[in-house]
Amino acid sequence: QIGYAMYELFQAHPELSRMKGLGFFHALEDIIRHGEPEKSELAKAVMFLSLQRKEIVYLAEHRISGVICLAKAIGIKSRIIIFGERISTAKDIYCQLSQIFPNEVGIYHSKIPKYMGTHTLRQFKDSDIRILVTCRTLDEGLNVSETDIGIVVSSTGSRRQRVQRLGRVLRKKKNAAKAKFFYLFIEDTVEEEELLKEMTSPKMQKHVKRIDLRFDPIENRFTNDHHEKWLEIALEDKKSHTTEELTELKRNAYKGLLSEDWLTTENDCLEKIKNSANIAERNYFIAMLLLIRARS
């Protein structure tokens, strides 16, 4: 519907085809206010349909299940900020995570009384809670240096807000730990186009490792095509092992998907196996080693 409406609009106003982003929508508003009735109706249709599309993208139901899956897979020691665009989505995420992690989750948005919001932010800053679910309101006001995970439920169209969100998590850490950001986006939409344009910039590629994941809502887990291929090779090489051993290998392989452990060097991984604190940790890094060898 947007395509048809845009075609008609560009026929009437060819100059609009060269505009992008906010400039395009400011021009639409000008046509709605001052244009001829027929052209004004076309501009209204494009504006209305664009807003509808934005809502469909932002409120896609699997965003919430994707966030819940991530929070469960990340681990119980990480401090996480979850950024949403809609209060309704933030509330749903907060309710579900509160059941999974009792007394560890707080919520902050513009509809919460100020004293409650201040208390929640203080709890997060003091590590009384480790997961904070928020909306745009937080973008202006919080400095928490020890946050190590950011999850963006839906990517804002504002570059300034994206930079502010990065800044909440990518501050210098006392323990020199790496920070991670997870962006959830829908393929083949404007959201993907905007986000990947930023993620693939030379400056970002120089400083940031990027792993592309795909969410499987049926299996309720994330996957990566390379990871799947290398795991298949590793399992084939170990097919003489018992079912229990193969199950443990597979479990550890998926456990490491959200880390960069399976993308390190063989020597680094061997060092981690050598310095493992217990059998579980050793088994995990052995699984990572098998993926690294399958990769090479």
Disulfide bonds with the S-S distance in Angstrom:
none
